[in-house]
Amino acid sequence: MLQFILKRLGLALLVAFTVSFISFSLLFLSGDPAAALAGETASGEDIEALRRLYGFDRPMLVQYGEWLFSALQGDFGESYYFRLPVASLIADRLSVTMTLGVCGIIFALLTAVPLGVIAAIRPNSIIDRVALFISVAGQAMPSFWFGLILIVVFAIQLGWLPPSGTDTWRHFILPTIVLGYYAMPAIMRLTRAGMLDVLNSDYIRTARAKGANETRVLFRHALRNAIIPVVSLAAVQMGFMLGGSIVVESIFALHGAGYLAWESIARNDLPTVQALILIFSMFYIVFTFLADVLNAWLDPRMRSS
């Protein structure tokens, strides 16, 4: 077990290092950052002055090494646009993104798990087909389009919910639904498949043959075993959702880390973009690592090794 955890931890650190290098390189390979900052009307002397001011005239590996060394100490530099330390800028916005991500995964679990269980109990029924439709629609429907439809219906036409902002808990309802719906299909399918597999197992048939209550069989024996991979998947989906909140926050004008990423990209704010790419990648890496460890801990063969 310890060897498995150390191996996964080493792999996670390697992935984090690779992501940081690639993200840093892509931002510089996409064009001259000094020219982008200076604007179209800037002269060659102005661009060269900016290049020297921000250190863009040095080799890229030297710049990356200095940036990585500072980033490991929590210093991501200063924002070109906001003129504030990037670390404090992101820290102020991160609470909105974390709140949205937690609410989204809770919504996904509370809707997808019951639908998956009912679909497994009654295969090929109307409920099963509805669950299949929701699963297919969730994968095929772009999140920005779904968000705009909810705004038009529930905010503009019906006036039940606010279309944007973060002032009250009501402002988070629509973005929570959009972000949670993104994770629902995978959780629902895995719950259904796990329940079908468990319900056809020998110990479930034995429990029913002994006269055990059907509710007890379903929830104490079947669901408890079928839910194990769902918990691991939810951890991975949480990482996806935090990283994918950029679109949702932009649609609903939630001033979180995702919205900050959109603002920084539009304004060529390189230090902020680099820091956000690294942080969003770390969300996914950390939650994937936790899911692997949880799977190993729940597996009796791994715990005995």
C-alpha positions as CSV (number, residue, x, y, z in Angstrom):
1,M,0.0,0.0,0.0
2,L,2.8,2.5,1.0
3,Q,4.7,1.6,-2.2
4,F,1.6,2.2,-4.3
5,I,1.0,5.6,-2.7
6,L,4.7,6.7,-3.1
7,K,4.6,5.6,-6.8
8,R,1.4,7.6,-7.4
9,L,2.8,10.6,-5.6
10,G,5.9,10.6,-7.7
11,L,3.8,10.3,-10.8
12,A,1.6,13.2,-9.7
13,L,4.7,15.4,-9.0
14,L,6.1,14.5,-12.5
15,V,2.8,15.4,-14.1
16,A,2.7,18.7,-12.2
17,F,6.2,19.6,-13.3
18,T,5.4,18.7,-16.9
19,V,2.2,20.8,-16.9
20,S,4.0,23.8,-15.5
21,F,6.8,23.6,-18.1
22,I,4.4,23.1,-21.0
23,S,2.0,26.0,-19.9
24,F,5.0,28.3,-19.4
25,S,6.4,27.4,-22.9
26,L,3.1,27.7,-24.7
27,L,2.5,31.2,-23.5
28,F,5.9,32.3,-25.0
29,L,5.7,30.2,-28.1
30,S,2.3,31.8,-29.0
31,G,4.0,35.1,-29.8
32,D,6.2,37.9,-28.4
33,P,4.7,38.7,-24.9
34,A,6.5,42.1,-25.0
35,A,4.8,43.1,-28.3
36,A,1.4,41.8,-26.9
37,L,1.8,44.0,-23.8
38,A,2.9,47.0,-25.7
39,G,0.0,47.0,-28.2
40,E,-0.3,47.4,-31.9
41,T,0.7,51.1,-31.9
42,A,3.9,50.7,-29.9
43,S,7.3,51.4,-31.5
44,G,10.2,49.0,-31.6
45,E,12.0,50.9,-28.9
46,D,8.9,50.6,-26.6
47,I,8.7,46.9,-27.2
48,E,12.4,46.4,-26.5
49,A,12.1,48.4,-23.3
50,L,9.3,46.2,-22.1
51,R,11.3,43.1,-23.1
52,R,14.2,44.2,-20.9
53,L,11.9,45.4,-18.1
54,Y,10.1,42.1,-17.7
55,G,13.2,39.9,-18.5
56,F,11.8,38.5,-21.8
57,D,15.2,39.0,-23.4
58,R,16.7,36.2,-21.3
59,P,16.7,32.5,-22.4
60,M,13.3,30.9,-21.8
61,L,14.7,28.1,-19.6
62,V,16.3,30.7,-17.3
63,Q,12.9,32.5,-17.0
64,Y,11.1,29.3,-16.3
65,G,13.6,28.3,-13.6
66,E,13.2,31.6,-11.8
67,W,9.4,31.5,-12.1
68,L,9.2,27.9,-10.9
69,F,11.5,28.6,-7.9
70,S,9.4,31.6,-6.9
71,A,6.1,29.7,-7.5
72,L,7.2,26.9,-5.2
73,Q,7.5,29.6,-2.5
74,G,4.0,30.9,-3.3
75,D,5.2,33.9,-5.3
76,F,3.8,34.0,-8.8
77,G,4.9,37.6,-9.6
78,E,2.8,40.7,-10.1
79,S,-0.1,41.0,-12.4
80,Y,0.6,43.2,-15.4
81,Y,-3.0,44.5,-15.5
82,F,-4.2,44.6,-11.9
83,R,-0.8,45.6,-10.5
84,L,-1.3,43.3,-7.5
85,P,0.6,40.2,-6.4
86,V,-0.8,37.3,-8.4
87,A,-1.0,35.0,-5.3
88,S,-3.2,37.4,-3.4
89,L,-5.3,38.1,-6.5
90,I,-6.0,34.5,-6.9
91,A,-6.6,33.9,-3.2
92,D,-9.3,36.5,-3.2
93,R,-11.1,34.9,-6.1
94,L,-10.6,31.2,-5.2
95,S,-13.3,31.0,-2.6
96,V,-16.0,31.6,-5.2
97,T,-14.6,28.8,-7.5
98,M,-14.3,26.4,-4.6
99,T,-17.9,27.1,-3.4
100,L,-19.2,26.6,-6.9
101,G,-17.2,23.3,-7.3
102,V,-18.4,21.9,-4.0
103,C,-22.0,22.8,-4.7
104,G,-21.7,21.3,-8.2
105,I,-20.4,17.9,-7.1
106,I,-23.0,17.7,-4.3
107,F,-25.8,18.5,-6.9
108,A,-24.4,15.9,-9.3
109,L,-24.2,13.2,-6.6
110,L,-27.7,13.9,-5.2
111,T,-29.3,13.6,-8.6
112,A,-27.1,11.1,-10.5
113,V,-26.8,8.4,-7.8
114,P,-30.6,8.0,-7.1
115,L,-31.3,8.0,-10.9
116,G,-28.6,5.4,-11.4
117,V,-29.9,3.2,-8.6
118,I,-33.5,3.4,-9.9
119,A,-32.4,2.7,-13.4
120,A,-30.5,-0.4,-12.3
121,I,-33.5,-1.7,-10.2
122,R,-35.9,-1.2,-13.2
123,P,-33.8,-1.8,-16.3
124,N,-35.4,-0.9,-19.7
125,S,-38.2,1.0,-17.8
126,I,-39.2,4.6,-18.4
127,I,-36.9,5.7,-15.6
128,D,-34.0,3.9,-17.2
129,R,-34.7,5.5,-20.5
130,V,-35.0,8.9,-18.9
131,A,-31.7,8.4,-17.1
132,L,-30.1,7.4,-20.4
133,F,-31.5,10.5,-22.1
134,I,-30.1,12.7,-19.3
135,S,-26.8,11.0,-19.6
136,V,-26.6,11.4,-23.4
137,A,-27.8,15.0,-23.3
138,G,-25.3,15.9,-20.6
139,Q,-22.5,14.8,-22.7
140,A,-23.8,16.3,-26.0
141,M,-24.9,19.7,-24.6
142,P,-22.3,22.4,-24.4
143,S,-22.2,24.0,-20.9
144,F,-22.3,27.6,-22.2
145,W,-25.5,26.8,-24.2
146,F,-27.1,25.1,-21.3
147,G,-26.2,28.1,-19.0
148,L,-27.7,30.6,-21.5
149,I,-30.9,28.6,-21.7
150,L,-31.3,28.6,-17.9
151,I,-30.7,32.3,-17.8
152,V,-33.3,33.0,-20.5
153,V,-35.9,30.7,-18.8
154,F,-35.4,31.1,-15.1
155,A,-33.9,34.6,-14.8
156,I,-35.3,36.6,-17.7
157,Q,-38.7,35.1,-18.5
158,L,-39.8,33.7,-15.1
159,G,-37.7,36.0,-13.0
160,W,-37.2,33.4,-10.3
161,L,-33.4,33.6,-10.0
162,P,-30.7,36.2,-10.6
163,P,-28.8,35.8,-13.9
164,S,-25.4,36.8,-12.5
165,G,-23.4,37.9,-9.4
166,T,-22.4,36.4,-6.1
167,D,-24.3,38.4,-3.6
168,T,-26.5,35.7,-2.1
169,W,-26.9,31.9,-2.2
170,R,-29.5,32.3,-4.9
171,H,-26.9,33.5,-7.3
172,F,-25.2,30.1,-7.2
173,I,-28.2,28.0,-8.0
174,L,-28.1,28.3,-11.8
175,P,-24.3,27.9,-12.2
176,T,-24.4,25.0,-9.7
177,I,-26.9,23.2,-12.0
178,V,-24.8,23.9,-15.1
179,L,-21.6,22.7,-13.5
180,G,-23.1,19.7,-11.7
181,Y,-24.9,18.6,-14.9
182,Y,-21.5,18.2,-16.5
183,A,-20.5,15.5,-14.0
184,M,-23.9,13.8,-13.8
185,P,-23.7,11.4,-16.9
186,A,-20.5,9.6,-15.8
187,I,-21.6,9.3,-12.2
188,M,-25.1,8.0,-13.3
189,R,-23.7,5.4,-15.7
190,L,-21.2,4.1,-13.2
191,T,-23.8,3.9,-10.5
192,R,-26.2,2.0,-12.8
193,A,-23.5,-0.4,-14.0
194,G,-22.2,-1.0,-10.5
195,M,-25.7,-1.7,-9.1
196,L,-26.5,-4.1,-12.0
197,D,-23.3,-6.0,-11.4
198,V,-23.9,-6.2,-7.6
199,L,-27.5,-7.2,-7.9
200,N,-26.6,-10.2,-10.0
201,S,-24.0,-11.4,-7.6
202,D,-24.3,-14.5,-5.5
203,Y,-24.4,-12.9,-2.0
204,I,-27.4,-10.7,-3.1
205,R,-29.3,-13.8,-4.3
206,T,-28.4,-15.5,-1.0
207,A,-29.7,-12.6,1.1
208,R,-32.9,-12.6,-0.8
209,A,-33.3,-16.3,-0.5
210,K,-32.9,-16.0,3.3
211,G,-35.9,-13.6,3.3
212,A,-34.0,-10.3,3.8
213,N,-36.0,-7.1,3.4
214,E,-35.6,-5.8,-0.2
215,T,-34.8,-2.3,1.0
216,R,-32.1,-3.7,3.3
217,V,-30.7,-5.7,0.4
218,L,-30.6,-2.7,-2.0
219,F,-29.2,-0.1,0.3
220,R,-27.1,-2.0,2.9
221,H,-25.6,-4.7,0.7
222,A,-25.9,-3.6,-3.0
223,L,-25.5,0.2,-2.9
224,R,-22.7,0.1,-0.3
225,N,-20.6,-2.0,-2.6
226,A,-21.6,-0.3,-5.8
227,I,-20.9,3.2,-4.5
228,I,-17.2,2.6,-4.0
229,P,-16.0,3.4,-7.5
230,V,-18.5,6.3,-7.7
231,V,-16.8,8.0,-4.8
232,S,-13.5,7.8,-6.6
233,L,-15.0,9.1,-9.8
234,A,-16.6,12.0,-7.9
235,A,-13.1,13.0,-6.7
236,V,-11.8,13.0,-10.3
237,Q,-14.9,14.9,-11.5
238,M,-14.3,17.5,-8.7
239,G,-10.9,18.2,-10.3
240,F,-12.5,18.5,-13.7
241,M,-15.2,20.8,-12.5
242,L,-12.9,23.2,-10.7
243,G,-10.7,23.5,-13.8
244,G,-13.7,23.7,-16.1
245,S,-15.4,26.5,-14.1
246,I,-14.0,29.1,-16.5
247,V,-16.9,28.9,-18.9
248,V,-19.5,28.8,-16.2
249,E,-18.1,31.7,-14.3
250,S,-17.8,33.7,-17.4
251,I,-21.5,33.1,-18.4
252,F,-22.9,34.0,-15.0
253,A,-20.3,36.7,-14.2
254,L,-19.1,35.0,-11.0
255,H,-15.9,36.7,-10.1
256,G,-14.0,33.6,-9.1
257,A,-10.7,32.2,-10.3
258,G,-12.3,31.0,-13.6
259,Y,-13.5,34.5,-14.4
260,L,-10.1,35.8,-13.5
261,A,-8.6,33.4,-16.0
262,W,-10.9,34.8,-18.8
263,E,-10.0,38.4,-17.8
264,S,-6.3,37.6,-17.8
265,I,-6.3,35.9,-21.1
266,A,-8.2,38.8,-22.7
267,R,-5.7,41.3,-21.3
268,N,-2.5,39.4,-21.9
269,D,-1.8,39.2,-18.2
270,L,0.9,36.5,-18.5
271,P,1.8,36.0,-14.8
272,T,-1.8,35.5,-13.8
273,V,-2.5,33.1,-16.7
274,Q,0.5,31.0,-15.9
275,A,-0.4,30.8,-12.2
276,L,-4.0,29.9,-12.9
277,I,-3.1,27.2,-15.4
278,L,-0.8,25.6,-12.8
279,I,-3.4,25.9,-10.0
280,F,-6.2,24.4,-12.2
281,S,-4.0,21.6,-13.2
282,M,-3.0,21.0,-9.6
283,F,-6.7,20.7,-8.7
284,Y,-7.1,17.8,-11.2
285,I,-3.8,16.2,-10.2
286,V,-4.5,16.3,-6.5
287,F,-8.0,14.9,-6.8
288,T,-6.9,12.2,-9.2
289,F,-4.2,11.2,-6.7
290,L,-6.7,11.1,-3.8
291,A,-9.1,9.0,-6.0
292,D,-6.2,6.5,-6.6
293,V,-5.4,6.3,-2.9
294,L,-9.0,5.9,-2.0
295,N,-9.4,3.0,-4.5
296,A,-6.3,1.4,-3.1
297,W,-7.5,1.7,0.4
298,L,-10.9,0.3,-0.4
299,D,-9.4,-2.7,-2.2
300,P,-8.7,-5.5,0.3
301,R,-5.8,-6.8,-1.8
302,M,-4.0,-3.5,-1.8
303,R,-4.5,-3.0,2.0
304,S,-3.0,-6.4,2.7
305,S,0.1,-5.7,0.6
